[in-house]
Amino acid sequence: MDAGLAAVIAGASGAGGAALAAFGTSFAMLRQAKIQRDSAHRLWLRNHQQQAFEELLIAVRRWKDFLSGPNAELALPRLADGSEDLGPYFAEQEVRSAAVAAGVTRVTLLADTETGSLAFALGMAMSDLGIAVISQRVASADAPTEETLERLWEAAHAASTDFAWSAQQTLQQV
């Protein structure tokens, strides 16, 4: 074999080896970039889940406090006939209900199916409780009995506990 052919073969081998090394390095870099992207996404999701879970639990706590309290913070005006004007009470009730509904929606978008379902169940339990307390407050004909009201409070508490436990488990898995 002459020296020229040997040089060409050696050059081709060197170039092939360099190309193979570059391909291996590129593949490793792509793999590392994917790992970092996935890790960043998991961290982003966990942070947003934590915030959504916390906001829902706070909204539920505030609504429960409103429903259970004497509502002294709402100085309800009197109407001409001497009865309470419940307009401000209903407005506050609607604000707190909407906060829970918004929290449920956000959680169901960010959480796994189980935690999302528990958030929905919590929202429904709070809605049932809110309707019952309003019925009692306005002394309507279909106002719930004390036993029914107690059962609704217990259901709301159980739904809140179940959701909080599931949320905690979700956050610990990430």
N, C-alpha and C positions, 0 to 999 in steps of 0.2 A: 504494500500500500504506500502510495507516495505521501509526502508530508502535507501537501495541499488538501488531499482527501481526508487525512487524519485531522487536520485543523477544522475542516468543515464539520466532520462528525463530532468532534469535541465541542465546537461552538453550538451545534444543534442540541447536543446533550445538555450543555450548560443552560441554554435558553429554555429548553423543555423543563429542566429542573427548577429554574427560576419561576417559570410560569406556573408550575405545579405548586411551588411554595407560596406564590402570590394568591393562587386560588384557595389554598388551605387557610391562609391568613384572612382572606376576604370572607370565607365561610365562617371562620371563628368570630370575626368581628360582627357579622350579621347575626349570628347566634347570640352573642353578648348583647347586642342592641335590642334584640327581641326580649331577652330576659329582663333587661332594664326597663323596657317599655311595659312589659307585663307587671313588673313590680311597682312601677309608678302608677299604673292603672289601679292595681289592688289597693294601694295606699290612698289614692284619690277616692275610690269607692268607699273604703272604710271610713274615711273622714266625713264624707257626705252622709253615709248611713248613720254614723254616730250623731251628727248634728240633727238629722231628721228624727231619729229615735228620741233624742233629748227634747226637741221641740214638741213632739207629740205628747210625751209624758208631762211636760210642763203645761201644755194647753189643757190636758185632761185634769191635772191637779187644780188648775185655776177654775175650771168649770165646776169641778166637784166642790171646791171651796165656796163658789158663788151659790151653788144649789143648796149647800148645807147651812150656809150662814144666814143670819137675820137680814142680810143685805142693808146693813146700817149705812154703808157707803153710798147707797142710793137713797137720797132723801126724796121720796116720792111725793109729788105735789098732790094736793087734794082737789077733787073736782067740785063743782057747785053743789052737788048732792051730798058732799062730805066723804065720798068714797075715794080710795087711792087711785091716782092716775097711773096705771100699770105700763104706760107707753115706755118710760125709761127702763123699766125692768125687762120688758120684752126686747128692747133694743140691745141691752147688755147681754141678754140670753142669746140673741142672734149672733152677736160678735164672738162670744165664747164658743158657740156651736160651730161657727164658720172656721175658727182657729183649729178646732179638733178635726173638722172635715179636711182642711188644707193639709194638716199633719198626716192624716191617714193617706191622702192621695200621694204625698211625697214619699212616704214610707213604702207604699205599694209599688212605686216606680223604682225604688232603689234596693229593696230587700228581696230576699228569696221568697218563694211562694208561701212557705209556712209562716214566716214572720209577717208578710203582707196580709195573709188571711187573718192572723191574730190582730193586726192593726185594724182591719175592717170590722172584726167582731167587737173590738173595743169601741170603735166609733158607733156601731149600732147599739151597744149597751149604754153608752152615754146618751145617745139620742132618745132611747126608750126612757131612761131616767129623767132626762130633761123634760120630756113631754109629760111624764107623771107628776113631776114637781110643779110644772106650770098649771096643770089641771087642779092640783091641790091648792096652789096659791090663789087661783081665781075662783076656787070653791065651785067648780062646775059640777053638774049632775053626775058626770062619769069620773069624778075624782077617785083616785085609787085608795084602797084601804091601807091602813098602816102596815099590814102584813105584806101586801103587794109592793108597797114602797120599800120596805125593808129588803124584800127579795130582789128588787131592782138595784138597790145599793150594793147588795152582796154580789150580784152578777157583774156590775160595773167594776167592783173591786177585784173580782176574780179575773175578769178580762184584762184589767190593767196589769195585774201580777203575771198572768200568762204572757202578755206581750213583752213586759220588761224582761222576763226570763229568756224568752226567745231572742230578743234584741241583744241581750248580753252574750248568749251563745253564738249568735251571728258574728258579733264583733271579736270574739275570742278565736274564731276559726280563721280569720284573715291573717 
